[in-house]
Amino acid sequence: MKDSKDSIYSKVIPRTLSGFKDRLPMEAMKKSKLLSSVSSIFENFGFVPIETPHLEYADILVKQGSDEIQKELYRFKDHGNRDVALRFDQTVPLARFISQHRNEIDFPFKRYAIGNVFRGERAQKGRYREFTQCDFDFIGSDSIACDAEIVQVIYASMVGLGIDEFTIWLNNRKVLNGICKYFGITNNNDISNVLRIIDKLDKIGKDCVTEELDKIISNVSKFLEIANIKQNGDSREFFKEIAYLKGWNDDLKNGIEELERVYDILLNLEMDRNAYRINFSIARGLGYYTGIVYETTLNTQKSLGSVCSGGRYDNLTRSFSDEKMSGVGASIGIDRLLSSMNNLSKKQTSARVLIICLSSKHFGYAYKIAESFRRSEISSEVYPEINKIKKQFAYANSKGHEFVVVIGDDECKVNAITLKNMTSGMQMKGISMLKAIELLKQ
């Protein structure tokens, strides 16, 4: 007869859901540093942090994104039988936040939020079903200066993260709306469908896009010729070349003039002008965008898709209030950026120094040294077991500690330490704790 204990302790296969992932220390540490960097950049521009829950009432999220996003929504009944859903982005929760706390914040309001969002989309390289978004938004101002500042923050973030070759693509939903209207597409639902299809151009290719647009537009080739206009050189020359489009309708006129005003600001700055360009095919799939939109791609890894995207939304709080509250912002996809970084550090510890003891009687002295190091802002850890010294040094090598402190009877007798540089192999015996701190600080 089978032992009843077997059923109590039956094994569960350790595995992660498709589209979700664990992060080992070296990747998690890299991600932590990236998040710290972008937080500093946001705050340098005057953005302040807020937090919203991962879980919202479903009616807050439903119908706020595209139909495709709605299909990807994680929606269920909670223990209180409430209809709830996991947030698919941080902009819709922001709309709820602004409406709910309207009287507690000052406008214009510059916020950033860093947290995980969830979409049940097809998992692939750089695209997960749970991923971290770093959002930054300017709420409560219609000024085109806000749109220009978002470009500056994207640029500063990419440079601050050590990314050399990238392009910030700009467009305006009014431009796309104007192109649609010129080709006889005036129904809002049809316009939305066209924008949704154009937004998939990089994913499904021109032939598939043409096939889908054929059902809505009579002259698809001419439509795509205009919708694929892209800035390749000097911006002033580009605006001269497309000036004729302003005569087609007011939407095109207003959209192009807004892009010109953004460039009037950006051209005054010490930014690489090749790093931001106009591309009429940038649509952004989310339905709430109404003005300028952004997508940022890595020049050497275009297949990765956009690593930072966003735009202007003039009806942010329409689902929650009659008050018109506009905003503009973008979101950095940290997980996609991480997947593009092949040169991840092999370091698996946040401590610079590992302190090892040759006998358990040395632990008190070891922890005293570690405490002194930490007070001097030198991150340290004590190896908690007594093993062969070779094994403890192997641990330091594996984890990536820069230095090892060795403590034995000789060191304890004279209140000294032995310090070894794990990179150069240089070793200093019998030095004082103060001398060690001085050396490590240098």
N, C-alpha and C positions, 0 to 999 in steps of 0.2 A: 504494500500500500504506500502511496506517495506521501511523504512527510507534509503535514499541513503547513509547516513553516515555508515550504517552497512557494505556496500561493501568496503568503504574506510578503515575502521578499522577492517576488517575481521581478525580473529585470526589465527595465524600459530602455529601448535603444536611444542613445543620445543623438539627436539630430535637430537641425533648424528648419523652419518652414522655408519653402521656395520664395525667393525675393527678400528674405531677411538674412542677416549675417551677424556672426560674432566678430569682434575685433581683438586680435592679439595685442600685447602691450606696445610693440613698436609702432603699429598703425594707430592705436588709440592715443598714444602720446603725440604722434604727429598731428592727429586730428585736433587734440586739445590745444596744441600750439597754434594751429591755423585759426581756431575759434577765438583764441586769445588775441591774435593779431587783428582779425577783422573787428572784434569788439573795440579795440583801441582806436582803429581807424574810424569807426562809426562815432565814437565819443569825441574824436578830434574834430569832427564836423558838427558837434553839438547835438547828436542824437542821444536819447536816453532810453534805458531798457524797460520793457514791460514783459509780463508773462501772462499767457492764457492757457486754459486746460487743454489737454489732448482730446478730451471727450466733450462734445457739445450736444445739445438737443438737436435731433435730426432736422427739424424744420428750419434751423438756423443755416444749415449747410446745403439742404436740398435745393436744387435749381439755381444755385449761385455760380456754379461752374458750367462748362460745356456738357453736352449730352454724354460725351466720352468720359468725362470726369465723374459724372453721376453713376455711370455703370461701374466705375472703379471704387465707389464709396463703400467703406466698411461700416455697415449699418446693422443694428441689432437691438433687441430689448434687454434692458438691464434688470437687476434683481428687483427693482421697484416697478417693473413692467413699463418703464418709460422708453419712448422711441429715441434712441441716441445714435450717434455716429462719431467715428474718429475723424478729426480735421484732415482735409486733403491739402490745405495750404494754410498760411497764417494771415492772409488778407481778409478773408471772410470773418474769422474770429476778431480781427481788428475792427471791422465794421460794427460788430456786436459790442465790443469793448468801448468804442467811441460813443455809441448811442447810450450805453448803460452808464458811463462815467462822464457824460457830457459836461456836467457842472463842476467836475473835480479837476479838470485839466485846462490849460491855456492854449489858445490857438494863435498862429499856426503851431501844430504839435509835431515834433520830430521824434519818432520812436524807432527803436530796433528791437527785434525779438529773435532769439535763437532757440530752436527746438525741433523735435521730430514731427513729421507729418506722414500720412498713410494713404497710399493709393494702390488698389488691387490691379495694377497694370502688368503687362508681360515682363517678367524679369529678364534682364540682359546686362552686359557689361556696363557698369557705371549707372545703371538704373535699378533701383531697389523698390520694394513695396513699403518699406519704412526708410525714410531718409531725413537728413537734417537740413533745414532751411535757415539761412541767416537773412532775415528781412530787415529792410530799412525803408521808412516811409515818411513823407512830408504831408501832413493832413491839415486841411482848412485853408488852403491858398490856391488860387487859380493862376498865380504868377508863373510865367514861363521860366523865370529864374530858378524855380524849384526843379523843373524838368532838367535844366542844365546842371544843377548841383548833383542830381542823381548820377549823371554821366561822370562827374568828377569823383564821386564816391566809388563807383564801379572801377574807374581807372586806378584810383589810389589803392583799392583793395587788391586788384590784380598785381600791381607793382609791389605792394606790401607783402604779398604771398610769394613773391619771388618768381612770378610768371612773366616771361620775357616777351613771348610772341602771342598776342591775342588781338581780337578785333571786336569792338563794341558796335553792333549794327543797330541803326536807328531807323524807325519809320513812324508813320502816323496813321492811326485808324481812319482818320478823315480822308487821307489820301486813298486808302483802299476803298472806302465807301464811295468816294468820288469816281474812282475808276469803274466800280460796279455800276453806278448810276449812269455813267457815260455809255456803258454797254447794255443799258436797258434793264438792269437788275435793280428794282426799286423796293421790292417786298423785303421787309426786315428779316424774315426767316430765310429767304433766299440769300441775302447778303451774308447772314451768319453762316450758312452752309458753305458759301464760297470761301469765306475767310477760314473756316475750319479745314477745308480741302487744301487751300494754299499753304496753311500752316504745316501740312504733312509733306510738303515738297521734298524736303531732305530725307524723309523717312521712306516714302514709297516711290519717289522718282517722278520725273516729268511725264512719262507715258501714262502712269496710273492716275496722276492728277488730271491730265488731259481727258482721260476716259471718264472720270467722275464729273468734271466740269462740263463735258459735252451734253449732259442731261439738263444743264441749267442755262448755258450760254451758247449762242448761235455761232459767234466768231471766236472760238477758243484760242486759236493761234495768235490773233492780234491782241486779245486780252492778256495772254501770258507774256507777249512781247513787252507790253507796258508794265505789267505786274512784276516783271523781272528786271526792271531798270535798277541799276546799281552804281553807286559812286566809285569810280576807279582812280580819280586823280584829285586835283585841287578843287576844294568845295565851291569856290567862287565860280569857277568855270562850269561846274556841275549844275549849280542853280541857274546859270544862264541857259544851259542846254535844255533844262526842263521847264523853263519859264512859260512856254506855250501851253503847258497843261493847266495853268491857272485859269485860262479862258474857257476850259471845258465846263466847269461848274464851281459853285461856291465851296463845296466840300474840299475839292482839290486845291483851290486857292487858299483857303484857310489852313489846310494841313501843311502845304509847302511853306507858307509864310511862318507858321509856328516853328518848323524845322530851321528856317533861316534865322529866326530870332534866337534859337538855342545856339546856333553856330556863331552868331554875333558875340555871344558871351564866351563860348569855348575858345574862340580864336585869340582871345586876350591872354590865355593861360599857357604855362609852360608844360603842355601836354603834347605827346607825339601825335601829330595830326593824322598820321596813317593808322592810328589805333582806334579811331572812331569814324564810321562811314554810314552813308544812307543806303538802304536796301528796301525797295518797295515790296519785296516778297515776304518780309517779316510781318507776320500777322498776329501771333500770340493767340493760342487756342481758347483761353479763358474769356468768357462772354462779357465780363464787366469792364474791359478796357475801352476807353472812349477817345483817347488822344495819342500822344507820343508813346511808342513802345520800344523796348530794348531787348536785344539778345546778344550775348557775348560768347564767342567761340574761340577755341585754341587753334592757332594757325596750323600747327603740326598734327592736331588730332581732331579734325573737323567732324569725324564720324561719332565722336563722343556726344555731340549736340551742344546745346547751350549750357554754360556753367554759371551764368548769371543773367536773369531775365526779369522783365517787369514792364511797367508803363503807367499811364495816367488813367484814373477812373473818376469820372465826374459825379457818379451817383453812388458813392460808397455806402451810405446808410439808408438807401431807398427802401430796403426790406424792413427796416426797424423804425424809421421816422420820416415825417414829411419834410424835414429840414434838409436842404441840399448841402452835402458835405463832400467836397472833392479831395482828391489826394493823388500822389504820384510816388512810386517806390519801385524797388527791385528786390530780388532774392538771390543770394549766392548759394549754389548747390555744392556744399563742402564735400559730400560723398563722391560726386562726380570728379571733383578736382583731385581727391585722394586717389581715385582709381587711375588717374592719368599720371600719377607720380611714381615713376619706377625707381627713383633714388631714395626710397624711404630709409631713414636711419636705422641701423641695426640695434641701436640702443634700446634696452628694455627696462630701464629704471630711471626714475627722476632724481636719484641720488648721485652726486659726484664722487662721494667717498664711501668705501666699504671698510668697516673696522672689524678685524678678525682677532680672535683670542687664541692663545696657545693652551690655556687652561680655564676651566669654569670659574676659578677664583678671580679671574681678571675682568669678569663681566661688569662689576660695579665701576671700575676705572674706565672701561670701554664706553659705557653709557654716559659717564660724566664728560668724556671727550666729545661724544656725539652731540650732547646737549650744548656744549660750548661752541662747536662748529655751527650748529643750527642757529644759535643766537647771533652768530656772525654771518648769517644768511648763506652758509655753505651746507647744502643738502647732504645728509649722511644717513647711513644705516649700519646696524651692527649685525654681523652674521651670528645667528642665534644658537649654533651648535659648535661643538668641539670636534673637528675632523682633522685629517691630515692637511697640512698647510698647502700642499699641491692642489687638493680638491677645492679649498677655499679660494685660491687664486684662479682656478678654472671657472669657478662661479662668477668671480668679478669680471673675467674676460667675456664670459657668455652674456652677462647682463649689460656690459658696457660701462662699468665704473671707470672713471678717469684715474682715480688714485685708490691705493689700499694702505690702510694704517695697520701695522702689526704690533700687538701687545703681548709681551712675555714677561718673565720674572725680571729680566734686566731693565726693561722699560718702566715697570711698576716701581722698582726700587728707587729710581731717580726722577720719577714723575716726568718721564719723557715718552716719545713714540718713535717708531720707525715708519717712514713715509716712502712709498714707492709710486712712481709715475708709471702707469700701465701702458702708456704709449711709447715713451722713450726707454723704459726699463731702468731709469735712473733711480737710485735708492739712497736715502739719507737716514742714518742711524742716530738714535739718541738726541733728537732735536726736541725743543720744548713745544708745548701746545701753542703758545703765542707765535713762535717762529713758523710753525706749520700753518696757522691761520694766515699769517702774512704771506707766505709762499702761495697758498691756495687762492688768496684774493688777487695776487698778481697774475 
